[in-house]
Amino acid sequence: MTDINAFIDEKVKNNDVFLFMKGSPDFPQCGFSGQVVQILGYLGVTYDSANVLDSAELRDGIKAYTNWPTIPQLYVKGEFVGGADIVREMFQAGELQAHMEAAGIPVKQTA
């Protein structure tokens, strides 16, 4: 396993919710990353993140790790959930909330 794969593996497996994104939660640097940050914030989910813009190796490595070509990438309990489109669709259908709860991740109740 390469160093970048080890880094990704550690982040995915040692955080209940982890987001590989462009920018940071406080300053997303792409609209798609910003959408996922807003959804997680709305749900009140605690998560950690990594900025793929900090390293070309990380940016390429995360795409190879999941065989998924786009960023952001959301992981819950070590499982790849999807990118912005999938996360948004799951959220709108109530599936993301159910997925989080089934994984033991507390979500803020919605009205």
C-alpha positions as a Markdown table, in Angstrom:
| # | Residue | x | y | z |
|---|---|---|---|---|
| 1 | Met | 0.0 | 0.0 | 0.0 |
| 2 | Thr | 1.4 | 3.4 | -0.9 |
| 3 | Asp | 1.7 | 6.2 | 1.6 |
| 4 | Ile | -1.3 | 8.1 | 0.1 |
| 5 | Asn | -3.4 | 5.0 | 0.2 |
| 6 | Ala | -2.4 | 4.4 | 3.8 |
| 7 | Phe | -3.4 | 8.0 | 4.6 |
| 8 | Ile | -6.7 | 7.7 | 2.9 |
| 9 | Asp | -7.4 | 4.3 | 4.5 |
| 10 | Glu | -6.6 | 5.7 | 7.9 |
| 11 | Lys | -9.0 | 8.7 | 7.5 |
| 12 | Val | -11.8 | 6.6 | 6.1 |
| 13 | Lys | -11.6 | 3.9 | 8.7 |
| 14 | Asn | -10.8 | 6.0 | 11.8 |
| 15 | Asn | -13.6 | 8.7 | 11.3 |
| 16 | Asp | -17.3 | 7.9 | 11.5 |
| 17 | Val | -17.9 | 10.5 | 8.8 |
| 18 | Phe | -15.2 | 11.8 | 6.5 |
| 19 | Leu | -15.3 | 14.1 | 3.5 |
| 20 | Phe | -12.6 | 14.5 | 0.9 |
| 21 | Met | -13.4 | 17.9 | -0.6 |
| 22 | Lys | -12.0 | 20.9 | -2.4 |
| 23 | Gly | -11.3 | 23.5 | 0.3 |
| 24 | Ser | -12.4 | 23.3 | 3.9 |
| 25 | Pro | -15.8 | 23.2 | 5.6 |
| 26 | Asp | -15.3 | 26.8 | 6.6 |
| 27 | Phe | -14.2 | 27.8 | 3.0 |
| 28 | Pro | -15.3 | 25.3 | 0.4 |
| 29 | Gln | -13.5 | 26.0 | -2.9 |
| 30 | Cys | -16.0 | 24.4 | -5.2 |
| 31 | Gly | -19.8 | 24.5 | -5.4 |
| 32 | Phe | -20.2 | 20.7 | -5.1 |
| 33 | Ser | -18.0 | 20.5 | -2.0 |
| 34 | Gly | -20.0 | 23.5 | -0.6 |
| 35 | Gln | -23.3 | 21.6 | -1.2 |
| 36 | Val | -22.2 | 18.5 | 0.8 |
| 37 | Val | -20.9 | 20.8 | 3.6 |
| 38 | Gln | -24.2 | 22.5 | 3.7 |
| 39 | Ile | -26.1 | 19.2 | 3.9 |
| 40 | Leu | -23.9 | 17.8 | 6.6 |
| 41 | Gly | -24.3 | 21.1 | 8.5 |
| 42 | Tyr | -28.0 | 21.1 | 8.1 |
| 43 | Leu | -28.1 | 17.5 | 9.5 |
| 44 | Gly | -25.8 | 18.6 | 12.4 |
| 45 | Val | -23.4 | 15.7 | 11.6 |
| 46 | Thr | -20.0 | 15.9 | 13.1 |
| 47 | Tyr | -17.3 | 15.0 | 10.5 |
| 48 | Asp | -13.7 | 15.5 | 9.6 |
| 49 | Ser | -12.4 | 16.4 | 6.1 |
| 50 | Ala | -9.3 | 16.7 | 3.9 |
| 51 | Asn | -8.6 | 19.3 | 1.3 |
| 52 | Val | -7.6 | 17.6 | -1.9 |
| 53 | Leu | -6.3 | 20.8 | -3.3 |
| 54 | Asp | -3.4 | 20.6 | -0.8 |
| 55 | Ser | -1.9 | 17.7 | -2.7 |
| 56 | Ala | -2.0 | 16.4 | -6.2 |
| 57 | Glu | -1.1 | 13.0 | -4.8 |
| 58 | Leu | -4.2 | 13.1 | -2.5 |
| 59 | Arg | -6.4 | 14.4 | -5.3 |
| 60 | Asp | -5.4 | 11.6 | -7.7 |
| 61 | Gly | -5.1 | 9.0 | -4.9 |
| 62 | Ile | -8.7 | 9.4 | -3.6 |
| 63 | Lys | -10.1 | 9.0 | -7.1 |
| 64 | Ala | -8.1 | 5.7 | -7.5 |
| 65 | Tyr | -9.0 | 4.5 | -4.0 |
| 66 | Thr | -12.7 | 4.5 | -4.8 |
| 67 | Asn | -12.5 | 4.3 | -8.6 |
| 68 | Trp | -14.7 | 7.4 | -8.6 |
| 69 | Pro | -13.7 | 10.3 | -10.8 |
| 70 | Thr | -15.1 | 13.3 | -8.9 |
| 71 | Ile | -14.7 | 15.2 | -5.7 |
| 72 | Pro | -16.2 | 15.6 | -3.1 |
| 73 | Gln | -16.4 | 12.0 | -1.8 |
| 74 | Leu | -18.3 | 11.2 | 1.4 |
| 75 | Tyr | -17.6 | 8.2 | 3.6 |
| 76 | Val | -19.7 | 7.0 | 6.5 |
| 77 | Lys | -18.3 | 4.3 | 8.8 |
| 78 | Gly | -15.6 | 3.4 | 6.3 |
| 79 | Glu | -18.1 | 3.0 | 3.4 |
| 80 | Phe | -18.1 | 5.3 | 0.3 |
| 81 | Val | -21.5 | 6.9 | 0.1 |
| 82 | Gly | -21.0 | 9.0 | -3.0 |
| 83 | Gly | -20.3 | 12.4 | -4.5 |
| 84 | Ala | -22.3 | 15.6 | -4.4 |
| 85 | Asp | -25.1 | 14.5 | -6.7 |
| 86 | Ile | -25.7 | 11.2 | -4.9 |
| 87 | Val | -25.4 | 12.9 | -1.4 |
| 88 | Arg | -27.9 | 15.6 | -2.5 |
| 89 | Glu | -30.4 | 13.0 | -4.0 |
| 90 | Met | -30.1 | 10.8 | -0.8 |
| 91 | Phe | -30.7 | 13.9 | 1.4 |
| 92 | Gln | -33.7 | 15.1 | -0.6 |
| 93 | Ala | -35.3 | 11.6 | -0.4 |
| 94 | Gly | -34.5 | 11.3 | 3.3 |
| 95 | Glu | -32.2 | 8.4 | 2.6 |
| 96 | Leu | -29.0 | 10.1 | 3.8 |
| 97 | Gln | -30.6 | 10.8 | 7.2 |
| 98 | Ala | -31.7 | 7.1 | 7.4 |
| 99 | His | -28.3 | 5.9 | 6.3 |
| 100 | Met | -26.5 | 8.0 | 9.0 |
| 101 | Glu | -28.9 | 6.8 | 11.7 |
| 102 | Ala | -28.6 | 3.2 | 10.7 |
| 103 | Ala | -24.8 | 3.6 | 11.0 |
| 104 | Gly | -25.2 | 5.1 | 14.5 |
| 105 | Ile | -24.4 | 8.7 | 13.5 |
| 106 | Pro | -26.7 | 11.1 | 15.3 |
| 107 | Val | -28.6 | 13.6 | 13.0 |
| 108 | Lys | -30.5 | 16.6 | 14.0 |
| 109 | Gln | -34.2 | 16.1 | 13.7 |
| 110 | Thr | -35.8 | 18.0 | 10.9 |
| 111 | Ala | -39.2 | 19.6 | 11.2 |
